[in-house]
Amino acid sequence: MFGQGESFPPGLFAPGLLWAALRLFSADVAVPGSVSGRPLGRFFQEWIYGELYPTYRVTFTSQPAGDGSATPLTYFEYGTLCALWLFQRSKLDLVILEVGLGGRLDAVNIVDPDVAVITTVDLDHQDWLGNDREAIGREKAGIVRAWKPLVLGEDDPPASALRDAYAVGASAIRANCDFFFERLPFAGNQEPRWRWREVGWEVELPLPRLLAPAQLRNAATAIAAVRALRTPMPKVAIAQGIATAQVRGRLQRIERSG
């Protein structure tokens, strides 16, 4: 993560299946998030569900119009509130929030981001989001905020996502249109490298530690998001983040002898 190498205390909230994978590989992960690389472990689990949940479970409810009964929030909605509350108390400089269920309908979307990112649009959760990329793109564009940047990791994103972004005055930053990335020719004994560039600025980088073809595009999209923040980030910090970023249980390389 770029911020960890450049004195930006970061917070990460990644719910859903990613958290399930994290739990398989770390007994210390108790809620779907981390602060400055430290998992929110058993101490926070006891504190959140022993103190925070009993105190606020009556307040954290939604009540349908015309219905006298309150509807408790879901497990993931409680997790979102707890993570946001912890991030606020930790006085972080940077918070990365993964929005699930397409975007518009997810609990994380209560936050107004400084930069929104749509990596790719595929056919998923079709019962909720629609049966084609245009319908799903419209749902994903629900994370966009007025006059804030939207980074798009696809070369050809759905027109619905672009249309909804432009309708609220968001500026779209598109892969291979506003920023570019390509692998560099292999040279002798040097490690493989790649280049990220936009008009007036470029950087040469090591390959992502997460080894998969899609990770080069993901890394390029992440750099575009950092650049869209307009917060100075030295090239060395970006290179360090690309070379070291990993998630236990996701494209993790494990070496053993014998």
NURO-171913 format. One record per residue (C-alpha): x negated, z negated, y; residue in three letters; residue number from 0. Coordinates in Angstrom, 1 decimal. Layout:
REM residues N
<pt u="X" w="Z" v="Y" aa="ALA" i="NUM"/>
...
END
This chain:
REM residues 258
<pt u="0.0" w="0.0" v="0.0" aa="MET" i="0"/>
<pt u="-1.5" w="1.1" v="3.3" aa="PHE" i="1"/>
<pt u="-0.6" w="-2.2" v="5.2" aa="GLY" i="2"/>
<pt u="-2.5" w="-4.4" v="2.7" aa="GLN" i="3"/>
<pt u="-5.8" w="-2.8" v="3.7" aa="GLY" i="4"/>
<pt u="-5.1" w="-3.0" v="7.5" aa="GLU" i="5"/>
<pt u="-4.0" w="-6.5" v="8.2" aa="SER" i="6"/>
<pt u="-0.3" w="-5.6" v="8.3" aa="PHE" i="7"/>
<pt u="1.5" w="-8.2" v="6.2" aa="PRO" i="8"/>
<pt u="3.9" w="-6.1" v="4.2" aa="PRO" i="9"/>
<pt u="7.1" w="-7.0" v="2.3" aa="GLY" i="10"/>
<pt u="8.4" w="-4.8" v="-0.5" aa="LEU" i="11"/>
<pt u="12.0" w="-4.8" v="-1.9" aa="PHE" i="12"/>
<pt u="12.5" w="-2.6" v="-4.9" aa="ALA" i="13"/>
<pt u="15.7" w="-3.4" v="-6.8" aa="PRO" i="14"/>
<pt u="17.3" w="-2.0" v="-9.9" aa="GLY" i="15"/>
<pt u="15.4" w="-0.5" v="-12.8" aa="LEU" i="16"/>
<pt u="12.1" w="-0.8" v="-11.1" aa="LEU" i="17"/>
<pt u="12.5" w="-4.6" v="-11.0" aa="TRP" i="18"/>
<pt u="13.5" w="-4.6" v="-14.6" aa="ALA" i="19"/>
<pt u="10.2" w="-2.8" v="-15.4" aa="ALA" i="20"/>
<pt u="8.3" w="-5.3" v="-13.3" aa="LEU" i="21"/>
<pt u="9.8" w="-8.2" v="-15.1" aa="ARG" i="22"/>
<pt u="8.6" w="-6.8" v="-18.5" aa="LEU" i="23"/>
<pt u="5.0" w="-7.0" v="-17.3" aa="PHE" i="24"/>
<pt u="5.0" w="-10.1" v="-15.1" aa="SER" i="25"/>
<pt u="6.5" w="-13.5" v="-16.0" aa="ALA" i="26"/>
<pt u="6.0" w="-14.5" v="-12.3" aa="ASP" i="27"/>
<pt u="8.4" w="-11.9" v="-10.9" aa="VAL" i="28"/>
<pt u="11.7" w="-13.7" v="-10.2" aa="ALA" i="29"/>
<pt u="13.4" w="-11.7" v="-7.5" aa="VAL" i="30"/>
<pt u="13.0" w="-8.0" v="-6.7" aa="PRO" i="31"/>
<pt u="10.3" w="-8.1" v="-4.1" aa="GLY" i="32"/>
<pt u="6.9" w="-9.3" v="-2.9" aa="SER" i="33"/>
<pt u="5.3" w="-10.5" v="0.3" aa="VAL" i="34"/>
<pt u="1.7" w="-9.2" v="1.0" aa="SER" i="35"/>
<pt u="1.3" w="-8.3" v="-2.7" aa="GLY" i="36"/>
<pt u="2.3" w="-11.8" v="-4.0" aa="ARG" i="37"/>
<pt u="5.3" w="-11.7" v="-6.3" aa="PRO" i="38"/>
<pt u="8.2" w="-13.9" v="-5.3" aa="LEU" i="39"/>
<pt u="7.8" w="-16.1" v="-8.3" aa="GLY" i="40"/>
<pt u="9.3" w="-19.0" v="-10.1" aa="ARG" i="41"/>
<pt u="9.1" w="-21.3" v="-7.0" aa="PHE" i="42"/>
<pt u="11.3" w="-18.9" v="-5.1" aa="PHE" i="43"/>
<pt u="13.6" w="-18.5" v="-8.0" aa="GLN" i="44"/>
<pt u="14.2" w="-22.3" v="-8.1" aa="GLU" i="45"/>
<pt u="14.6" w="-22.4" v="-4.3" aa="TRP" i="46"/>
<pt u="16.9" w="-19.4" v="-4.0" aa="ILE" i="47"/>
<pt u="19.2" w="-20.2" v="-6.8" aa="TYR" i="48"/>
<pt u="18.9" w="-24.0" v="-6.6" aa="GLY" i="49"/>
<pt u="19.2" w="-24.3" v="-2.8" aa="GLU" i="50"/>
<pt u="20.1" w="-21.1" v="-1.0" aa="LEU" i="51"/>
<pt u="22.8" w="-19.8" v="-3.4" aa="TYR" i="52"/>
<pt u="24.8" w="-23.1" v="-3.7" aa="PRO" i="53"/>
<pt u="24.6" w="-23.5" v="0.1" aa="THR" i="54"/>
<pt u="25.7" w="-20.1" v="1.1" aa="TYR" i="55"/>
<pt u="27.8" w="-18.7" v="-1.8" aa="ARG" i="56"/>
<pt u="31.1" w="-19.5" v="0.0" aa="VAL" i="57"/>
<pt u="29.8" w="-17.9" v="3.2" aa="THR" i="58"/>
<pt u="28.4" w="-14.8" v="1.5" aa="PHE" i="59"/>
<pt u="31.7" w="-13.4" v="0.4" aa="THR" i="60"/>
<pt u="33.8" w="-10.4" v="1.4" aa="SER" i="61"/>
<pt u="37.6" w="-10.6" v="1.8" aa="GLN" i="62"/>
<pt u="39.7" w="-7.4" v="1.3" aa="PRO" i="63"/>
<pt u="42.2" w="-6.8" v="4.1" aa="ALA" i="64"/>
<pt u="45.6" w="-8.3" v="3.4" aa="GLY" i="65"/>
<pt u="44.3" w="-10.2" v="0.4" aa="ASP" i="66"/>
<pt u="43.9" w="-14.0" v="0.6" aa="GLY" i="67"/>
<pt u="41.3" w="-14.1" v="-2.2" aa="SER" i="68"/>
<pt u="37.6" w="-13.7" v="-1.5" aa="ALA" i="69"/>
<pt u="35.5" w="-11.4" v="-3.6" aa="THR" i="70"/>
<pt u="32.0" w="-12.9" v="-4.4" aa="PRO" i="71"/>
<pt u="29.0" w="-10.7" v="-3.8" aa="LEU" i="72"/>
<pt u="27.3" w="-9.1" v="-6.7" aa="THR" i="73"/>
<pt u="24.0" w="-10.2" v="-8.2" aa="TYR" i="74"/>
<pt u="22.1" w="-7.4" v="-6.4" aa="PHE" i="75"/>
<pt u="23.8" w="-8.2" v="-3.1" aa="GLU" i="76"/>
<pt u="22.7" w="-11.8" v="-3.3" aa="TYR" i="77"/>
<pt u="19.2" w="-10.6" v="-4.2" aa="GLY" i="78"/>
<pt u="19.1" w="-8.3" v="-1.2" aa="THR" i="79"/>
<pt u="20.2" w="-11.1" v="1.2" aa="LEU" i="80"/>
<pt u="17.6" w="-13.5" v="-0.3" aa="CYS" i="81"/>
<pt u="14.8" w="-10.9" v="0.0" aa="ALA" i="82"/>
<pt u="15.7" w="-10.1" v="3.6" aa="LEU" i="83"/>
<pt u="15.9" w="-13.8" v="4.5" aa="TRP" i="84"/>
<pt u="12.5" w="-14.5" v="3.0" aa="LEU" i="85"/>
<pt u="11.0" w="-11.5" v="4.8" aa="PHE" i="86"/>
<pt u="12.4" w="-12.8" v="8.1" aa="GLN" i="87"/>
<pt u="10.9" w="-16.2" v="7.5" aa="ARG" i="88"/>
<pt u="7.5" w="-14.7" v="6.5" aa="SER" i="89"/>
<pt u="7.2" w="-12.9" v="10.0" aa="LYS" i="90"/>
<pt u="6.0" w="-9.6" v="8.5" aa="LEU" i="91"/>
<pt u="4.7" w="-6.6" v="10.4" aa="ASP" i="92"/>
<pt u="6.0" w="-4.1" v="7.8" aa="LEU" i="93"/>
<pt u="8.9" w="-4.1" v="5.4" aa="VAL" i="94"/>
<pt u="9.5" w="-1.4" v="2.8" aa="ILE" i="95"/>
<pt u="13.1" w="-1.4" v="1.4" aa="LEU" i="96"/>
<pt u="14.1" w="0.8" v="-1.5" aa="GLU" i="97"/>
<pt u="17.8" w="1.8" v="-1.1" aa="VAL" i="98"/>
<pt u="19.7" w="2.3" v="-4.3" aa="GLY" i="99"/>
<pt u="22.9" w="4.0" v="-5.3" aa="LEU" i="100"/>
<pt u="22.4" w="7.1" v="-3.3" aa="GLY" i="101"/>
<pt u="22.0" w="5.3" v="0.0" aa="GLY" i="102"/>
<pt u="25.2" w="4.9" v="2.0" aa="ARG" i="103"/>
<pt u="26.9" w="2.5" v="-0.4" aa="LEU" i="104"/>
<pt u="23.9" w="0.3" v="-1.2" aa="ASP" i="105"/>
<pt u="23.6" w="-3.3" v="0.1" aa="ALA" i="106"/>
<pt u="20.1" w="-2.6" v="1.5" aa="VAL" i="107"/>
<pt u="21.7" w="-0.1" v="4.0" aa="ASN" i="108"/>
<pt u="22.8" w="-3.0" v="6.2" aa="ILE" i="109"/>
<pt u="19.3" w="-2.8" v="7.7" aa="VAL" i="110"/>
<pt u="18.6" w="-0.4" v="10.5" aa="ASP" i="111"/>
<pt u="15.2" w="1.2" v="9.7" aa="PRO" i="112"/>
<pt u="12.6" w="2.5" v="12.1" aa="ASP" i="113"/>
<pt u="12.0" w="5.4" v="9.7" aa="VAL" i="114"/>
<pt u="14.2" w="6.6" v="6.9" aa="ALA" i="115"/>
<pt u="12.8" w="8.5" v="3.9" aa="VAL" i="116"/>
<pt u="14.6" w="10.7" v="1.4" aa="ILE" i="117"/>
<pt u="12.1" w="11.6" v="-1.3" aa="THR" i="118"/>
<pt u="14.2" w="14.0" v="-3.5" aa="THR" i="119"/>
<pt u="17.9" w="14.7" v="-4.1" aa="VAL" i="120"/>
<pt u="18.9" w="15.1" v="-7.7" aa="ASP" i="121"/>
<pt u="22.0" w="14.8" v="-9.8" aa="LEU" i="122"/>
<pt u="22.5" w="11.1" v="-10.5" aa="ASP" i="123"/>
<pt u="25.3" w="8.5" v="-10.2" aa="HIS" i="124"/>
<pt u="27.7" w="11.5" v="-10.0" aa="GLN" i="125"/>
<pt u="30.7" w="9.3" v="-10.6" aa="ASP" i="126"/>
<pt u="30.0" w="7.7" v="-7.2" aa="TRP" i="127"/>
<pt u="28.1" w="10.2" v="-5.2" aa="LEU" i="128"/>
<pt u="29.5" w="13.7" v="-6.1" aa="GLY" i="129"/>
<pt u="28.8" w="16.5" v="-8.5" aa="ASN" i="130"/>
<pt u="26.3" w="18.6" v="-6.6" aa="ASP" i="131"/>
<pt u="23.2" w="18.2" v="-4.4" aa="ARG" i="132"/>
<pt u="25.1" w="18.8" v="-1.2" aa="GLU" i="133"/>
<pt u="27.5" w="16.0" v="-1.8" aa="ALA" i="134"/>
<pt u="24.7" w="13.6" v="-3.0" aa="ILE" i="135"/>
<pt u="22.5" w="14.7" v="0.0" aa="GLY" i="136"/>
<pt u="25.3" w="13.6" v="2.3" aa="ARG" i="137"/>
<pt u="25.4" w="10.2" v="0.6" aa="GLU" i="138"/>
<pt u="21.6" w="9.8" v="0.9" aa="LYS" i="139"/>
<pt u="21.7" w="10.7" v="4.6" aa="ALA" i="140"/>
<pt u="23.8" w="7.6" v="5.1" aa="GLY" i="141"/>
<pt u="20.5" w="5.7" v="5.5" aa="ILE" i="142"/>
<pt u="19.6" w="7.7" v="8.6" aa="VAL" i="143"/>
<pt u="20.0" w="6.0" v="12.0" aa="ARG" i="144"/>
<pt u="20.5" w="7.6" v="15.4" aa="ALA" i="145"/>
<pt u="17.4" w="8.8" v="17.2" aa="TRP" i="146"/>
<pt u="15.1" w="7.6" v="14.4" aa="LYS" i="147"/>
<pt u="12.9" w="9.8" v="12.3" aa="PRO" i="148"/>
<pt u="13.9" w="11.0" v="8.8" aa="LEU" i="149"/>
<pt u="11.1" w="12.0" v="6.5" aa="VAL" i="150"/>
<pt u="12.2" w="14.5" v="3.7" aa="LEU" i="151"/>
<pt u="9.9" w="14.9" v="0.7" aa="GLY" i="152"/>
<pt u="11.5" w="18.1" v="-0.5" aa="GLU" i="153"/>
<pt u="10.6" w="21.6" v="0.7" aa="ASP" i="154"/>
<pt u="14.2" w="22.6" v="0.6" aa="ASP" i="155"/>
<pt u="16.5" w="19.5" v="1.1" aa="PRO" i="156"/>
<pt u="20.2" w="19.9" v="1.0" aa="PRO" i="157"/>
<pt u="21.7" w="21.3" v="4.2" aa="ALA" i="158"/>
<pt u="24.2" w="18.3" v="4.2" aa="SER" i="159"/>
<pt u="21.3" w="15.8" v="4.7" aa="ALA" i="160"/>
<pt u="19.8" w="17.8" v="7.5" aa="LEU" i="161"/>
<pt u="23.2" w="18.4" v="9.2" aa="ARG" i="162"/>
<pt u="24.1" w="14.7" v="9.1" aa="ASP" i="163"/>
<pt u="20.7" w="13.7" v="10.4" aa="ALA" i="164"/>
<pt u="20.9" w="16.1" v="13.3" aa="TYR" i="165"/>
<pt u="24.5" w="15.0" v="14.1" aa="ALA" i="166"/>
<pt u="23.2" w="11.5" v="15.0" aa="VAL" i="167"/>
<pt u="20.1" w="12.7" v="16.8" aa="GLY" i="168"/>
<pt u="17.6" w="11.9" v="14.1" aa="ALA" i="169"/>
<pt u="14.4" w="14.0" v="14.0" aa="SER" i="170"/>
<pt u="13.8" w="15.5" v="10.5" aa="ALA" i="171"/>
<pt u="10.2" w="15.6" v="9.3" aa="ILE" i="172"/>
<pt u="10.0" w="18.0" v="6.4" aa="ARG" i="173"/>
<pt u="7.4" w="18.5" v="3.7" aa="ALA" i="174"/>
<pt u="5.6" w="21.8" v="4.0" aa="ASN" i="175"/>
<pt u="7.3" w="22.4" v="7.3" aa="CYS" i="176"/>
<pt u="6.2" w="19.5" v="9.6" aa="ASP" i="177"/>
<pt u="3.5" w="18.1" v="7.3" aa="PHE" i="178"/>
<pt u="1.5" w="19.7" v="4.5" aa="PHE" i="179"/>
<pt u="-0.6" w="18.7" v="1.5" aa="PHE" i="180"/>
<pt u="-2.8" w="20.5" v="-1.0" aa="GLU" i="181"/>
<pt u="-5.4" w="19.7" v="-3.6" aa="ARG" i="182"/>
<pt u="-9.0" w="20.7" v="-2.5" aa="LEU" i="183"/>
<pt u="-11.2" w="22.9" v="-4.6" aa="PRO" i="184"/>
<pt u="-13.3" w="20.9" v="-7.1" aa="PHE" i="185"/>
<pt u="-16.9" w="20.6" v="-5.9" aa="ALA" i="186"/>
<pt u="-19.6" w="19.6" v="-8.4" aa="GLY" i="187"/>
<pt u="-19.7" w="16.0" v="-9.4" aa="ASN" i="188"/>
<pt u="-17.4" w="14.8" v="-6.6" aa="GLN" i="189"/>
<pt u="-14.1" w="13.1" v="-7.4" aa="GLU" i="190"/>
<pt u="-11.0" w="15.3" v="-7.1" aa="PRO" i="191"/>
<pt u="-9.6" w="15.1" v="-3.6" aa="ARG" i="192"/>
<pt u="-6.6" w="16.4" v="-1.6" aa="TRP" i="193"/>
<pt u="-5.8" w="17.0" v="2.1" aa="ARG" i="194"/>
<pt u="-2.8" w="15.8" v="4.1" aa="TRP" i="195"/>
<pt u="-2.3" w="17.5" v="7.5" aa="ARG" i="196"/>
<pt u="0.1" w="18.0" v="10.4" aa="GLU" i="197"/>
<pt u="-0.4" w="19.7" v="13.7" aa="VAL" i="198"/>
<pt u="-3.5" w="18.1" v="15.4" aa="GLY" i="199"/>
<pt u="-4.3" w="15.6" v="12.6" aa="TRP" i="200"/>
<pt u="-5.5" w="15.7" v="9.0" aa="GLU" i="201"/>
<pt u="-7.2" w="13.5" v="6.5" aa="VAL" i="202"/>
<pt u="-9.0" w="14.1" v="3.1" aa="GLU" i="203"/>
<pt u="-8.1" w="11.6" v="0.4" aa="LEU" i="204"/>
<pt u="-8.7" w="10.6" v="-3.2" aa="PRO" i="205"/>
<pt u="-6.0" w="11.4" v="-5.7" aa="LEU" i="206"/>
<pt u="-3.3" w="8.8" v="-6.0" aa="PRO" i="207"/>
<pt u="-4.0" w="6.0" v="-8.6" aa="ARG" i="208"/>
<pt u="-0.5" w="6.7" v="-9.9" aa="LEU" i="209"/>
<pt u="-1.2" w="9.6" v="-12.2" aa="LEU" i="210"/>
<pt u="1.6" w="12.2" v="-12.3" aa="ALA" i="211"/>
<pt u="2.1" w="15.6" v="-10.7" aa="PRO" i="212"/>
<pt u="5.0" w="14.2" v="-8.5" aa="ALA" i="213"/>
<pt u="2.8" w="11.4" v="-7.1" aa="GLN" i="214"/>
<pt u="0.9" w="13.7" v="-4.8" aa="LEU" i="215"/>
<pt u="4.1" w="14.7" v="-3.1" aa="ARG" i="216"/>
<pt u="5.2" w="11.1" v="-3.0" aa="ASN" i="217"/>
<pt u="1.9" w="10.0" v="-1.5" aa="ALA" i="218"/>
<pt u="2.2" w="12.8" v="1.1" aa="ALA" i="219"/>
<pt u="5.8" w="11.6" v="2.0" aa="THR" i="220"/>
<pt u="4.6" w="8.0" v="2.4" aa="ALA" i="221"/>
<pt u="1.8" w="9.1" v="4.8" aa="ILE" i="222"/>
<pt u="4.4" w="11.1" v="6.8" aa="ALA" i="223"/>
<pt u="6.5" w="7.9" v="7.0" aa="ALA" i="224"/>
<pt u="3.5" w="5.9" v="8.3" aa="VAL" i="225"/>
<pt u="2.7" w="8.6" v="10.8" aa="ARG" i="226"/>
<pt u="6.3" w="8.6" v="12.0" aa="ALA" i="227"/>
<pt u="6.1" w="4.9" v="12.8" aa="LEU" i="228"/>
<pt u="3.7" w="5.8" v="15.6" aa="ARG" i="229"/>
<pt u="1.7" w="2.7" v="14.7" aa="THR" i="230"/>
<pt u="-2.0" w="3.5" v="14.6" aa="PRO" i="231"/>
<pt u="-3.3" w="3.5" v="11.0" aa="MET" i="232"/>
<pt u="-7.0" w="4.3" v="10.4" aa="PRO" i="233"/>
<pt u="-7.8" w="7.0" v="7.9" aa="LYS" i="234"/>
<pt u="-9.8" w="4.6" v="5.8" aa="VAL" i="235"/>
<pt u="-6.8" w="2.3" v="5.4" aa="ALA" i="236"/>
<pt u="-4.6" w="5.3" v="4.3" aa="ILE" i="237"/>
<pt u="-7.4" w="6.3" v="1.8" aa="ALA" i="238"/>
<pt u="-7.6" w="2.8" v="0.5" aa="GLN" i="239"/>
<pt u="-3.9" w="2.6" v="0.0" aa="GLY" i="240"/>
<pt u="-3.7" w="5.9" v="-1.8" aa="ILE" i="241"/>
<pt u="-6.6" w="5.0" v="-4.1" aa="ALA" i="242"/>
<pt u="-5.3" w="1.5" v="-5.0" aa="THR" i="243"/>
<pt u="-1.5" w="1.5" v="-4.9" aa="ALA" i="244"/>
<pt u="0.0" w="0.8" v="-8.3" aa="GLN" i="245"/>
<pt u="3.1" w="-0.7" v="-9.9" aa="VAL" i="246"/>
<pt u="2.7" w="-2.6" v="-13.1" aa="ARG" i="247"/>
<pt u="4.6" w="-0.8" v="-15.9" aa="GLY" i="248"/>
<pt u="4.9" w="2.4" v="-14.0" aa="ARG" i="249"/>
<pt u="2.3" w="5.1" v="-14.8" aa="LEU" i="250"/>
<pt u="-0.1" w="2.2" v="-15.5" aa="GLN" i="251"/>
<pt u="-3.3" w="3.0" v="-17.4" aa="ARG" i="252"/>
<pt u="-4.4" w="0.3" v="-19.9" aa="ILE" i="253"/>
<pt u="-7.8" w="0.6" v="-21.5" aa="GLU" i="254"/>
<pt u="-8.8" w="-1.2" v="-24.6" aa="ARG" i="255"/>
<pt u="-11.8" w="-1.2" v="-26.9" aa="SER" i="256"/>
<pt u="-11.6" w="-0.3" v="-30.5" aa="GLY" i="257"/>
END
